[in-house]
């Protein structure tokens, strides 16, 4: 039987027109807002749940628990609603209210932790993880554990194949922001199966540039920059790492809306800032793909 889950993936690839490099390189944006919840996280949520069903970690009548900044939680809430699994989410007031309400509407039960002035920090990330782990132990729920779960990589291998087919193999660089590192790792590995010379650029908040060797700090780019080197990160994934500030990311998100008609969140803004920088490095003939991670409708309560 067909369900909304069959609409996950196979999203469009769109060339930016006005937000473009001075040297003439082409930047293509993977429009992940076309997924059912408006986020690329639909891909990983479905992969994680189906893998757990397949090997018996999640049985009929079971329940699911996870920590999340929002998009993963919304995606898990969608999958669990369709598959009839109760879902318990640990999240925080640091994240957009729209995401929290979306999870609730889809049936998830939320535990909301207080943040430091609405900012993402390493302590908040670790507190959320600890709380989810405790719930999983107490209830016997399947813990999705996105920071460590490798089942999601297959979803991003499929995304890489989509990008390769959509570009006809004409791709010189791929740019993606790092949250759990699953999407950049999965897409990078998938693309390199086709062509190992593609330049992979990782993006992180300039205020918490730990992958670049900087110190952990607070920032306001939802969904990325955990504040420490996450378990799924591998240094060999990326040929370069580009720090982008919250201010730069928010400014670019506004530009995308006003100049391209693309309403996205700040992680997408950060991606495009980094893609423009990579375009200057790779030159006029380059084709660079980056990701519109989600829709800006998830951030109306936050200042873009």
Backbone as CSV, one residue per row, in Angstrom:
resi,resn,N_x,N_y,N_z,CA_x,CA_y,CA_z,C_x,C_y,C_z
1,UNK,0.842,-1.198,0.000,0.000,0.000,0.000,0.883,1.257,0.000
2,UNK,0.558,2.204,-0.852,1.310,3.449,-0.932,0.996,4.336,0.273
3,UNK,2.042,4.929,0.855,1.881,5.892,1.950,2.709,7.130,1.647
4,UNK,2.619,8.119,2.513,3.401,9.354,2.357,4.907,9.060,2.386
5,UNK,5.308,7.947,3.004,6.729,7.603,3.077,7.309,7.299,1.695
6,UNK,6.460,6.944,0.756,6.926,6.685,-0.609,7.309,7.962,-1.343
7,UNK,7.006,9.107,-0.745,7.354,10.395,-1.354,8.703,10.915,-0.874
8,UNK,9.385,10.165,-0.060,10.700,10.588,0.447,11.758,10.370,-0.626
9,UNK,12.602,11.396,-0.839,13.702,11.295,-1.794,13.309,11.718,-3.195
10,UNK,14.257,11.549,-4.124,14.078,11.932,-5.531,13.683,13.399,-5.656
11,UNK,14.395,14.251,-4.930,14.131,15.686,-4.925,14.837,16.371,-6.096
12,UNK,14.406,17.587,-6.398,14.929,18.333,-7.542,16.318,18.897,-7.272
13,UNK,17.021,19.200,-8.357,18.314,19.886,-8.303,18.166,21.164,-9.121
14,UNK,18.371,22.317,-8.474,18.061,23.606,-9.086,19.301,24.495,-9.135
15,UNK,19.551,25.108,-10.281,20.677,26.032,-10.418,20.314,27.398,-9.841
16,UNK,21.206,27.964,-9.020,21.008,29.327,-8.531,21.278,30.299,-9.672
17,UNK,20.484,31.379,-9.740,20.581,32.334,-10.850,21.260,33.626,-10.442
18,UNK,20.778,34.245,-9.360,21.297,35.552,-8.941,22.332,35.434,-7.833
19,UNK,22.154,34.468,-6.958,23.171,34.228,-5.919,24.222,33.340,-6.569
20,UNK,25.170,33.969,-7.219,26.096,33.238,-8.079,27.529,33.741,-7.888
21,UNK,28.522,32.879,-8.133,29.929,33.275,-7.986,30.338,34.301,-9.043
22,UNK,31.243,35.197,-8.668,31.722,36.223,-9.594,32.446,35.615,-10.785
23,UNK,33.109,34.480,-10.583,33.918,33.879,-11.642,33.110,32.976,-12.581
24,UNK,31.823,32.839,-12.324,30.982,32.130,-13.271,30.751,30.659,-13.027
25,UNK,31.256,30.093,-11.963,30.981,28.688,-11.655,29.480,28.493,-11.427
26,UNK,29.038,27.272,-11.569,27.622,26.950,-11.420,27.386,26.303,-10.057
27,UNK,26.390,26.821,-9.312,26.006,26.234,-8.029,24.608,25.652,-8.158
28,UNK,24.496,24.368,-7.846,23.214,23.656,-7.894,22.772,23.330,-6.472
29,UNK,21.493,23.525,-6.209,20.945,23.314,-4.865,19.993,22.122,-4.890
30,UNK,20.280,21.122,-4.049,19.404,19.951,-3.907,18.237,20.354,-3.012
31,UNK,17.023,20.375,-3.572,15.867,20.959,-2.891,15.220,19.921,-1.976
32,UNK,15.826,19.713,-0.813,15.343,18.711,0.136,14.062,19.127,0.845
33,UNK,13.663,20.383,0.673,12.372,20.827,1.218,11.207,20.136,0.523
34,UNK,11.461,19.435,-0.590,10.400,18.698,-1.281,10.001,17.413,-0.560
35,UNK,10.788,16.987,0.412,10.420,15.798,1.193,9.166,16.084,2.023
36,UNK,8.444,15.057,2.464,7.136,15.264,3.104,7.119,16.233,4.278
37,UNK,8.130,16.205,5.152,8.136,17.156,6.270,8.904,18.426,5.938
38,UNK,9.391,18.539,4.704,10.147,19.715,4.302,11.603,19.664,4.678
39,UNK,12.145,18.465,4.903,13.519,18.332,5.382,14.192,17.090,4.817
40,UNK,15.508,17.182,4.639,16.296,16.032,4.204,16.303,14.920,5.254
41,UNK,15.968,15.240,6.492,16.008,14.251,7.569,14.971,13.139,7.399
42,UNK,13.995,13.360,6.523,13.044,12.281,6.231,13.771,11.041,5.730
43,UNK,14.830,11.265,4.965,15.598,10.149,4.392,16.190,9.282,5.503
44,UNK,16.866,9.919,6.445,17.557,9.159,7.484,16.591,8.541,8.482
45,UNK,15.487,9.235,8.780,14.513,8.691,9.726,13.918,7.388,9.209
46,UNK,13.559,7.370,7.942,13.003,6.158,7.359,14.042,5.039,7.327
47,UNK,15.280,5.357,6.978,16.338,4.338,6.927,16.600,3.737,8.299
48,UNK,16.643,4.568,9.334,16.914,4.094,10.693,15.790,3.185,11.192
49,UNK,14.549,3.603,10.995,13.412,2.805,11.475,13.312,1.491,10.710
50,UNK,13.469,1.516,9.409,13.344,0.279,8.623,14.480,-0.693,8.919
51,UNK,15.684,-0.189,9.176,16.792,-1.077,9.536,16.530,-1.736,10.889
52,UNK,15.986,-0.972,11.841,15.683,-1.521,13.164,14.549,-2.540,13.094
53,UNK,13.582,-2.316,12.231,12.519,-3.299,12.026,13.086,-4.595,11.432
54,UNK,13.981,-4.427,10.471,14.514,-5.584,9.743,15.307,-6.524,10.635
55,UNK,16.072,-5.967,11.588,16.917,-6.831,12.420,16.337,-7.091,13.814
56,UNK,15.103,-6.637,14.065,14.430,-6.982,15.308,14.663,-6.053,16.476
57,UNK,15.441,-4.992,16.294,15.619,-4.036,17.393,14.325,-3.279,17.683
58,UNK,13.492,-3.116,16.667,12.188,-2.470,16.819,11.117,-3.461,16.369
59,UNK,10.350,-3.912,17.337,9.341,-4.949,17.073,7.938,-4.341,17.024
60,UNK,6.971,-5.027,16.407,5.585,-4.552,16.432,5.135,-4.268,17.863
61,UNK,4.528,-3.119,18.065,4.103,-2.728,19.399,5.173,-1.999,20.184
62,UNK,6.381,-1.881,19.614,7.477,-1.190,20.280,7.343,0.319,20.202
63,UNK,8.287,1.012,20.827,8.291,2.471,20.833,9.695,2.977,20.517
64,UNK,9.786,4.284,20.242,11.034,4.898,19.778,11.342,6.112,20.634
65,UNK,12.629,6.357,20.891,13.065,7.557,21.599,14.245,8.169,20.859
66,UNK,14.347,9.503,20.902,15.473,10.180,20.270,15.656,11.573,20.857
67,UNK,16.887,12.082,20.773,17.219,13.477,21.074,17.350,14.186,19.735
68,UNK,16.906,15.443,19.654,16.931,16.120,18.367,16.711,17.617,18.503
69,UNK,17.321,18.343,17.584,17.083,19.778,17.487,15.801,20.118,16.760
70,UNK,15.164,19.125,16.184,13.874,19.391,15.573,13.604,18.659,14.289
71,UNK,14.428,18.849,13.258,14.116,18.249,11.959,14.130,16.727,12.015
72,UNK,15.128,16.144,12.695,15.144,14.692,12.848,13.916,14.222,13.610
73,UNK,13.542,14.972,14.631,12.363,14.613,15.417,11.084,14.670,14.610
74,UNK,10.944,15.703,13.785,9.763,15.814,12.931,9.711,14.644,11.955
75,UNK,10.868,14.312,11.368,10.923,13.208,10.407,10.614,11.874,11.080
76,UNK,11.180,11.655,12.265,10.864,10.432,13.006,9.388,10.397,13.387
77,UNK,8.838,11.561,13.748,7.425,11.611,14.108,6.543,11.223,12.916
78,UNK,6.916,11.664,11.733,6.175,11.279,10.530,6.230,9.769,10.319
79,UNK,7.448,9.213,10.351,7.616,7.780,10.105,6.892,6.970,11.174
80,UNK,7.034,7.367,12.421,6.389,6.633,13.520,4.870,6.757,13.467
81,UNK,4.359,7.903,13.008,2.910,8.047,12.876,2.367,7.068,11.834
82,UNK,3.048,6.977,10.699,2.597,6.080,9.632,2.704,4.629,10.079
83,UNK,3.773,4.295,10.828,4.021,2.914,11.231,3.450,2.574,12.613
84,UNK,2.813,3.552,13.262,2.124,3.346,14.545,3.064,2.968,15.685
85,UNK,4.206,3.671,15.787,5.105,3.514,16.924,5.019,4.766,17.803
86,UNK,4.750,4.634,19.104,4.850,5.783,20.001,6.279,6.345,19.974
87,UNK,6.400,7.673,20.009,7.705,8.334,19.911,7.878,9.325,21.049
88,UNK,9.006,9.220,21.760,9.362,10.155,22.832,10.584,10.933,22.379
89,UNK,10.486,12.259,22.336,11.554,13.132,21.854,12.112,13.977,22.989
90,UNK,13.438,14.035,23.085,14.116,14.984,23.962,14.651,16.106,23.084
91,UNK,14.233,17.344,23.365,14.642,18.480,22.555,14.887,19.673,23.474
92,UNK,14.874,20.889,22.930,15.206,22.063,23.733,14.495,23.302,23.206
93,UNK,14.372,24.299,24.077,13.817,25.581,23.652,14.806,26.382,22.813
94,UNK,15.999,25.841,22.579,16.971,26.499,21.697,16.542,26.415,20.242
95,UNK,15.626,25.512,19.940,15.266,25.243,18.561,13.915,25.857,18.204
96,UNK,13.665,25.990,16.913,12.478,26.684,16.432,11.192,26.062,16.979
97,UNK,10.302,26.930,17.433,9.026,26.478,17.987,8.218,25.696,16.961
98,UNK,8.342,26.088,15.683,7.594,25.400,14.632,7.928,23.916,14.586
99,UNK,9.205,23.587,14.786,9.623,22.187,14.753,9.023,21.426,15.937
100,UNK,9.052,22.035,17.109,8.498,21.371,18.290,6.998,21.137,18.131
101,UNK,6.289,22.131,17.607,4.847,21.975,17.412,4.542,20.937,16.333
102,UNK,5.369,20.884,15.294,5.180,19.897,14.232,5.308,18.481,14.794
103,UNK,6.309,18.272,15.660,6.469,16.959,16.291,5.244,16.589,17.112
104,UNK,4.746,17.549,17.880,3.569,17.287,18.726,2.354,16.950,17.875
105,UNK,2.153,17.694,16.795,0.994,17.465,15.930,1.045,16.071,15.321
106,UNK,2.255,15.579,15.020,2.407,14.240,14.459,2.346,13.144,15.534
107,UNK,2.177,13.545,16.787,1.932,12.566,17.839,3.080,12.281,18.780
108,UNK,4.201,12.979,18.627,5.344,12.720,19.503,5.133,13.336,20.888
109,UNK,5.689,12.673,21.880,5.725,13.197,23.258,7.052,13.888,23.445
110,UNK,7.054,15.130,23.939,8.277,15.931,24.016,8.723,16.181,25.450
111,UNK,10.032,16.077,25.665,10.679,16.575,26.873,11.592,17.717,26.426
112,UNK,11.306,18.936,26.872,11.990,20.124,26.376,12.968,20.639,27.434
113,UNK,14.268,20.587,27.122,15.298,21.056,28.042,15.558,22.543,27.845
114,UNK,15.868,23.224,28.939,16.182,24.648,28.876,17.580,24.860,28.294
115,UNK,17.711,25.914,27.499,18.998,26.261,26.897,19.572,27.512,27.555
116,UNK,20.766,27.862,27.173,21.413,29.100,27.613,21.076,30.195,26.610
117,UNK,20.014,30.950,26.895,19.599,32.078,26.060,19.294,31.679,24.617
118,UNK,18.738,30.475,24.454,18.349,30.034,23.120,19.490,29.621,22.221
119,UNK,20.661,29.372,22.796,21.841,29.036,22.000,22.164,27.547,22.075
120,UNK,22.750,27.043,21.000,23.204,25.658,20.941,24.604,25.576,21.534
121,UNK,24.807,24.675,22.482,26.109,24.502,23.121,26.420,23.018,23.251
122,UNK,27.685,22.723,23.519,28.078,21.331,23.732,27.336,20.736,24.925
123,UNK,27.210,21.491,26.012,26.525,20.980,27.206,25.084,20.608,26.887
124,UNK,24.400,21.446,26.114,23.010,21.150,25.771,22.922,19.862,24.958
125,UNK,23.806,19.708,23.981,23.812,18.482,23.180,23.982,17.256,24.062
126,UNK,24.967,17.303,24.950,25.256,16.149,25.807,24.117,15.890,26.803
127,UNK,23.475,16.945,27.297,22.336,16.771,28.209,21.160,16.097,27.501
128,UNK,20.919,16.478,26.262,19.838,15.872,25.486,20.108,14.391,25.242
129,UNK,21.337,14.070,24.882,21.712,12.677,24.634,21.531,11.839,25.905
130,UNK,22.003,12.378,27.036,21.892,11.643,28.301,20.436,11.397,28.681
131,UNK,19.590,12.394,28.471,18.172,12.250,28.815,17.496,11.202,27.939
132,UNK,17.820,11.190,26.652,17.235,10.191,25.749,17.691,8.784,26.118
133,UNK,18.968,8.653,26.453,19.485,7.352,26.861,18.801,6.818,28.098
134,UNK,18.525,7.691,29.043,17.842,7.284,30.275,16.418,6.816,29.990
135,UNK,15.716,7.538,29.106,14.361,7.130,28.735,14.376,5.764,28.058
136,UNK,15.342,5.558,27.162,15.444,4.274,26.462,15.668,3.134,27.447
137,UNK,16.529,3.347,28.445,16.803,2.301,29.441,15.571,2.021,30.304
138,UNK,14.860,3.082,30.668,13.706,2.917,31.557,12.515,2.270,30.856
139,UNK,12.345,2.559,29.569,11.139,2.118,28.858,11.375,0.929,27.931
140,UNK,12.639,0.628,27.643,12.932,-0.435,26.683,12.670,-0.028,25.251
141,UNK,12.568,1.278,24.999,12.314,1.777,23.646,13.537,1.612,22.755
142,UNK,13.293,1.535,21.456,14.378,1.586,20.494,14.904,3.019,20.459
143,UNK,16.221,3.172,20.669,16.852,4.490,20.669,17.479,4.724,19.302
144,UNK,16.956,5.691,18.554,17.468,5.967,17.203,18.929,6.416,17.236
145,UNK,19.319,7.207,18.240,20.714,7.586,18.501,21.440,8.060,17.235
146,UNK,20.949,9.162,16.679,21.428,9.652,15.395,22.918,9.978,15.363
147,UNK,23.507,10.315,16.503,24.929,10.647,16.513,25.823,9.433,16.257
148,UNK,25.299,8.238,16.511,26.097,7.020,16.377,25.545,6.024,15.358
149,UNK,24.328,6.235,14.903,23.640,5.236,14.094,24.108,5.274,12.634
150,UNK,24.747,4.198,12.189,25.268,4.121,10.819,24.227,3.666,9.801
151,UNK,23.065,3.226,10.266,22.023,2.781,9.342,21.578,3.905,8.403
152,UNK,21.711,5.139,8.873,21.266,6.281,8.068,22.165,6.550,6.865
153,UNK,23.388,6.023,6.869,24.317,6.311,5.775,23.778,5.826,4.435
154,UNK,23.051,4.712,4.447,22.496,4.176,3.198,21.543,5.168,2.543
155,UNK,20.808,5.930,3.358,19.881,6.919,2.808,20.629,7.986,2.031
156,UNK,21.807,8.349,2.521,22.582,9.399,1.864,23.409,8.864,0.698
157,UNK,23.702,7.565,0.686,24.280,6.967,-0.517,23.285,7.099,-1.677
158,UNK,22.003,6.867,-1.366,20.968,7.006,-2.385,20.863,8.450,-2.861
159,UNK,21.006,9.396,-1.946,20.979,10.810,-2.316,22.148,11.143,-3.239
160,UNK,23.310,10.559,-2.968,24.472,10.772,-3.827,24.216,10.261,-5.240
161,UNK,23.577,9.117,-5.343,23.258,8.565,-6.663,22.295,9.486,-7.418
162,UNK,21.339,10.072,-6.695,20.428,11.033,-7.325,21.214,12.214,-7.890
163,UNK,22.123,12.754,-7.085,22.921,13.918,-7.511,23.765,13.566,-8.734
164,UNK,24.389,12.405,-8.704,25.228,11.984,-9.832,24.402,11.880,-11.118
165,UNK,23.233,11.270,-11.007,22.373,11.112,-12.181,21.848,12.463,-12.672
166,UNK,21.473,13.336,-11.724,20.903,14.633,-12.104,21.924,15.553,-12.756
167,UNK,23.190,15.420,-12.384,24.244,16.248,-12.982,24.862,15.585,-14.206
168,UNK,24.443,14.365,-14.493,25.061,13.635,-15.591,26.533,13.373,-15.341
169,UNK,26.891,13.285,-14.040,28.287,13.055,-13.682,29.154,14.293,-13.772
170,UNK,28.537,15.445,-14.035,29.296,16.706,-14.146,29.232,17.432,-12.812
171,UNK,30.086,17.043,-11.893,30.131,17.655,-10.561,31.575,17.702,-10.084
172,UNK,31.974,18.898,-9.646,33.356,19.102,-9.190,33.467,19.266,-7.681
173,UNK,32.369,19.683,-7.039,32.409,19.888,-5.602,31.061,19.640,-4.956
174,UNK,31.091,19.170,-3.707,29.878,18.989,-2.912,30.095,19.653,-1.567
175,UNK,29.120,20.451,-1.128,29.219,21.233,0.108,28.058,20.874,1.017
176,UNK,28.366,20.562,2.285,27.296,20.241,3.245,27.726,20.571,4.662
177,UNK,26.788,21.133,5.414,27.018,21.461,6.818,27.005,20.194,7.657
178,UNK,27.695,20.249,8.799,27.888,19.064,9.636,27.079,19.178,10.924
179,UNK,26.113,18.252,11.062,25.387,18.082,12.316,25.875,16.800,12.960
180,UNK,25.238,15.688,12.578,25.735,14.382,13.020,26.892,13.900,12.152
181,UNK,27.080,14.537,10.996,28.067,14.180,9.957,27.588,13.044,9.061
182,UNK,26.387,12.521,9.294,25.900,11.401,8.484,25.653,11.806,7.039
183,UNK,25.062,12.977,6.822,24.721,13.357,5.445,25.969,13.628,4.623
184,UNK,26.927,14.375,5.174,28.136,14.641,4.393,28.939,13.364,4.190
185,UNK,28.994,12.526,5.189,29.741,11.272,5.053,29.075,10.343,4.030
186,UNK,27.767,10.195,4.128,27.070,9.299,3.219,27.108,9.780,1.784
187,UNK,26.841,11.089,1.571,26.860,11.624,0.207,28.272,11.611,-0.356
188,UNK,29.263,11.987,0.464,30.648,11.992,-0.016,31.094,10.604,-0.448
189,UNK,30.822,9.620,0.381,31.201,8.248,0.017,30.469,7.782,-1.231
190,UNK,29.189,8.146,-1.336,28.411,7.766,-2.508,28.933,8.409,-3.782
191,UNK,29.252,9.690,-3.715,29.775,10.379,-4.894,31.150,9.846,-5.295
192,UNK,31.962,9.542,-4.304,33.318,9.064,-4.611,33.325,7.652,-5.185
193,UNK,32.227,6.932,-5.021,32.110,5.648,-5.710,32.030,5.864,-7.222
194,UNK,31.508,7.030,-7.603,31.408,7.365,-9.022,32.679,8.053,-9.528
195,UNK,33.227,8.970,-8.689,34.403,9.749,-9.121,35.138,10.251,-7.875
196,UNK,36.331,9.783,-7.667,37.012,10.054,-6.390,37.681,11.419,-6.314
197,UNK,37.590,12.230,-7.382,38.252,13.542,-7.360,37.308,14.684,-6.999
198,UNK,36.056,14.387,-6.673,35.106,15.440,-6.293,35.550,16.072,-4.976
199,UNK,35.608,17.403,-4.951,36.023,18.136,-3.749,34.860,18.179,-2.762
200,UNK,35.077,17.672,-1.567,34.056,17.664,-0.516,34.397,18.745,0.507
201,UNK,33.449,19.663,0.712,33.634,20.765,1.664,32.639,20.638,2.810
202,UNK,33.154,20.550,4.028,32.324,20.504,5.229,32.125,21.918,5.765
203,UNK,30.935,22.190,6.280,30.599,23.515,6.803,30.266,23.401,8.288
204,UNK,30.803,24.321,9.086,30.506,24.347,10.522,30.347,25.786,10.986
205,UNK,29.691,26.018,12.137,29.536,27.382,12.639,30.891,27.977,13.015
206,UNK,31.143,29.191,12.588,32.407,29.849,12.914,32.556,30.044,14.422
207,UNK,31.429,30.171,15.122,31.462,30.384,16.572,31.819,29.110,17.338
208,UNK,31.761,27.968,16.657,32.053,26.685,17.309,32.751,25.768,16.299
209,UNK,33.896,26.242,15.811,34.591,25.574,14.697,35.509,24.458,15.193
210,UNK,34.920,23.460,15.829,35.714,22.396,16.451,36.363,21.477,15.421
211,UNK,35.719,21.294,14.261,36.304,20.429,13.233,37.556,21.067,12.638
212,UNK,37.602,22.400,12.698,38.760,23.137,12.195,39.848,23.300,13.254
213,UNK,39.606,22.732,14.425,40.580,22.835,15.503,40.331,23.974,16.458
214,UNK,39.174,24.664,16.298,38.836,25.764,17.193,38.169,25.288,18.469
215,UNK,37.774,26.251,19.290,37.146,25.923,20.570,35.631,25.843,20.421
216,UNK,35.005,25.082,21.296,33.560,24.945,21.307,32.916,26.243,21.765
217,UNK,31.847,26.645,21.086,31.160,27.867,21.462,29.681,27.794,21.153
218,UNK,28.956,28.859,21.481,27.519,28.924,21.267,27.213,29.568,19.915
219,UNK,26.165,29.073,19.250,25.763,29.630,17.964,24.264,29.430,17.807
220,UNK,23.698,29.943,16.695,22.256,29.845,16.475,21.929,29.338,15.071
221,UNK,22.728,28.393,14.585,22.405,27.729,13.322,21.798,26.373,13.668
222,UNK,20.488,26.260,13.538,19.788,25.026,13.928,20.326,23.815,13.167
223,UNK,20.512,22.715,13.905,20.763,21.428,13.268,22.208,21.094,12.977
224,UNK,23.129,22.036,13.177,24.543,21.752,12.921,25.371,22.236,14.112
225,UNK,26.656,21.870,14.131,27.555,22.391,15.152,27.236,21.916,16.548
226,UNK,27.447,20.611,16.811,27.132,20.037,18.124,28.016,20.591,19.235
227,UNK,29.157,21.152,18.880,30.056,21.713,19.891,31.216,20.801,20.234
228,UNK,31.262,19.618,19.605,32.374,18.689,19.777,32.488,17.857,18.505
229,UNK,33.554,17.110,18.375,33.738,16.283,17.184,32.832,15.069,17.315
230,UNK,31.817,15.001,16.468,30.781,13.966,16.586,31.318,12.606,16.125
231,UNK,30.752,11.502,16.651,31.296,10.165,16.387,31.349,9.758,14.914
232,UNK,30.368,10.202,14.122,30.342,9.796,12.721,31.293,10.600,11.831
233,UNK,31.876,11.642,12.383,32.830,12.443,11.612,34.126,11.674,11.384
234,UNK,34.634,11.746,10.169,35.941,11.204,9.822,36.724,12.298,9.111
235,UNK,37.928,12.635,9.585,38.679,13.746,8.974,38.880,13.591,7.472
236,UNK,38.983,12.343,7.012,39.226,12.127,5.582,37.985,12.354,4.729
237,UNK,36.842,12.595,5.346,35.624,12.881,4.583,35.822,14.120,3.716
238,UNK,36.373,15.166,4.313,36.379,16.478,3.670,37.763,16.875,3.159
239,UNK,37.759,17.492,1.986,38.981,18.092,1.456,39.207,19.471,2.049
240,UNK,38.134,20.103,2.517,38.241,21.405,3.164,37.107,21.559,4.165
241,UNK,37.312,22.425,5.152,36.295,22.739,6.159,36.112,24.247,6.167
242,UNK,34.875,24.689,6.033,34.585,26.121,5.919,33.758,26.596,7.111
243,UNK,34.323,27.410,7.997,33.527,27.993,9.084,32.671,29.150,8.563
244,UNK,31.399,29.171,8.939,30.470,30.227,8.540,29.750,30.712,9.791
245,UNK,29.693,32.017,9.992,29.070,32.555,11.201,27.548,32.519,11.103
246,UNK,26.901,32.583,12.262,25.443,32.650,12.301,24.938,33.847,11.509
247,UNK,25.610,34.983,11.647,25.198,36.198,10.922,25.300,36.005,9.411
248,UNK,26.385,35.402,8.951,26.548,35.144,7.519,25.488,34.172,7.004
249,UNK,25.215,33.139,7.790,24.232,32.139,7.381,22.832,32.741,7.290
250,UNK,22.456,33.556,8.285,21.132,34.182,8.290,20.998,35.183,7.152
251,UNK,22.058,35.938,6.896,22.037,36.905,5.802,21.847,36.209,4.457
252,UNK,22.529,35.090,4.262,22.382,34.364,3.000,20.997,33.742,2.881
253,UNK,20.433,33.263,3.994,19.077,32.728,3.943,18.096,33.793,3.452
254,UNK,18.281,35.033,3.891,17.439,36.131,3.418,17.652,36.383,1.929
255,UNK,18.903,36.357,1.490,19.194,36.564,0.065,18.535,35.503,-0.801
256,UNK,18.615,34.255,-0.358,18.007,33.173,-1.127,16.505,33.386,-1.283
257,UNK,15.858,33.861,-0.220,14.422,34.117,-0.288,14.110,35.272,-1.236
258,UNK,14.865,36.361,-1.128,14.531,37.584,-1.858,15.028,37.586,-3.300
259,UNK,16.110,36.852,-3.552,16.692,36.866,-4.893,16.412,35.605,-5.698
260,UNK,16.148,34.497,-5.019,15.901,33.231,-5.714,14.505,32.666,-5.463
261,UNK,13.783,33.265,-4.491,12.475,32.731,-4.131,12.545,31.425,-3.371
262,UNK,13.702,31.150,-2.758,13.926,29.905,-2.017,13.955,30.221,-0.527
263,UNK,12.926,29.805,0.192,12.800,30.102,1.619,13.355,28.931,2.408
264,UNK,14.531,29.121,2.965,15.251,28.044,3.657,15.723,28.519,5.020
265,UNK,16.252,27.578,5.805,16.789,27.891,7.119,18.241,28.318,7.064
266,UNK,18.809,28.566,8.247,20.168,29.089,8.311,21.239,28.065,7.931
267,UNK,20.971,26.780,8.114,21.958,25.780,7.693,22.122,25.806,6.174
268,UNK,21.024,26.043,5.464,21.104,26.206,4.015,21.874,27.467,3.663
269,UNK,21.625,28.539,4.394,22.391,29.765,4.176,23.877,29.532,4.330
270,UNK,24.250,28.786,5.367,25.660,28.462,5.594,26.220,27.641,4.436
271,UNK,25.441,26.691,3.947,25.879,25.871,2.813,26.189,26.719,1.594
272,UNK,25.311,27.673,1.293,25.499,28.484,0.087,26.668,29.446,0.248
273,UNK,26.852,30.005,1.438,28.037,30.838,1.687,29.311,30.048,1.385
274,UNK,29.382,28.827,1.906,30.562,27.991,1.696,30.696,27.572,0.234
275,UNK,29.578,27.317,-0.442,29.617,26.938,-1.854,30.165,28.076,-2.713
276,UNK,29.791,29.303,-2.393,30.319,30.457,-3.124,31.830,30.584,-2.926
277,UNK,32.289,30.326,-1.723,33.734,30.384,-1.457,34.470,29.283,-2.210
278,UNK,33.890,28.080,-2.224,34.517,26.984,-2.952,34.539,27.271,-4.453
279,UNK,33.491,27.912,-4.956,33.433,28.259,-6.376,34.585,29.179,-6.767
280,UNK,34.914,30.119,-5.906,36.044,31.009,-6.178,37.346,30.222,-6.260
281,UNK,37.445,29.189,-5.466,38.653,28.353,-5.442,38.741,27.441,-6.661
282,UNK,37.599,26.844,-7.055,37.624,25.861,-8.140,37.586,26.491,-9.526
283,UNK,37.091,27.724,-9.640,37.157,28.417,-10.909,35.880,28.391,-11.729
284,UNK,35.931,29.072,-12.883,34.748,29.383,-13.681,34.040,28.166,-14.249
285,UNK,34.748,27.096,-14.507,34.135,25.932,-15.150,33.555,24.926,-14.160
286,UNK,33.639,25.217,-12.879,33.237,24.245,-11.862,31.721,24.151,-11.712
287,UNK,31.265,22.962,-11.380,29.871,22.724,-10.978,29.880,22.225,-9.539
288,UNK,29.198,22.962,-8.680,29.190,22.656,-7.250,27.762,22.394,-6.806
289,UNK,27.575,21.313,-6.074,26.254,20.966,-5.536,26.265,21.176,-4.032
290,UNK,25.235,21.829,-3.535,25.026,21.911,-2.095,23.556,21.631,-1.802
291,UNK,23.154,21.788,-0.549,21.863,21.259,-0.111,20.986,22.342,0.510
292,UNK,19.745,22.422,0.044,18.705,23.145,0.767,18.139,22.155,1.775
293,UNK,18.654,22.239,3.000,18.386,21.199,4.008,16.917,21.092,4.377
294,UNK,16.238,22.240,4.433,14.830,22.229,4.825,14.172,23.526,4.413
295,UNK,12.899,23.649,4.714,12.142,24.843,4.384,12.222,25.885,5.501
296,UNK,12.217,27.143,5.110,12.224,28.223,6.089,10.936,28.318,6.887
297,UNK,9.894,27.608,6.449,8.640,27.599,7.210,8.843,27.033,8.609
298,UNK,9.942,26.298,8.812,10.246,25.740,10.125,10.842,26.793,11.072
299,UNK,11.101,28.016,10.566,11.852,28.991,11.340,11.138,30.344,11.440
300,UNK,9.844,30.381,11.237,9.145,31.666,11.224,9.237,32.408,12.553
301,UNK,9.385,31.671,13.649,9.477,32.307,14.963,10.893,32.782,15.277
302,UNK,11.850,32.397,14.432,13.232,32.814,14.650,13.571,33.944,13.687
303,UNK,14.468,34.800,14.093,14.809,35.961,13.281,15.783,35.567,12.177
304,UNK,15.315,35.607,10.915,16.199,35.442,9.772,16.651,36.811,9.250
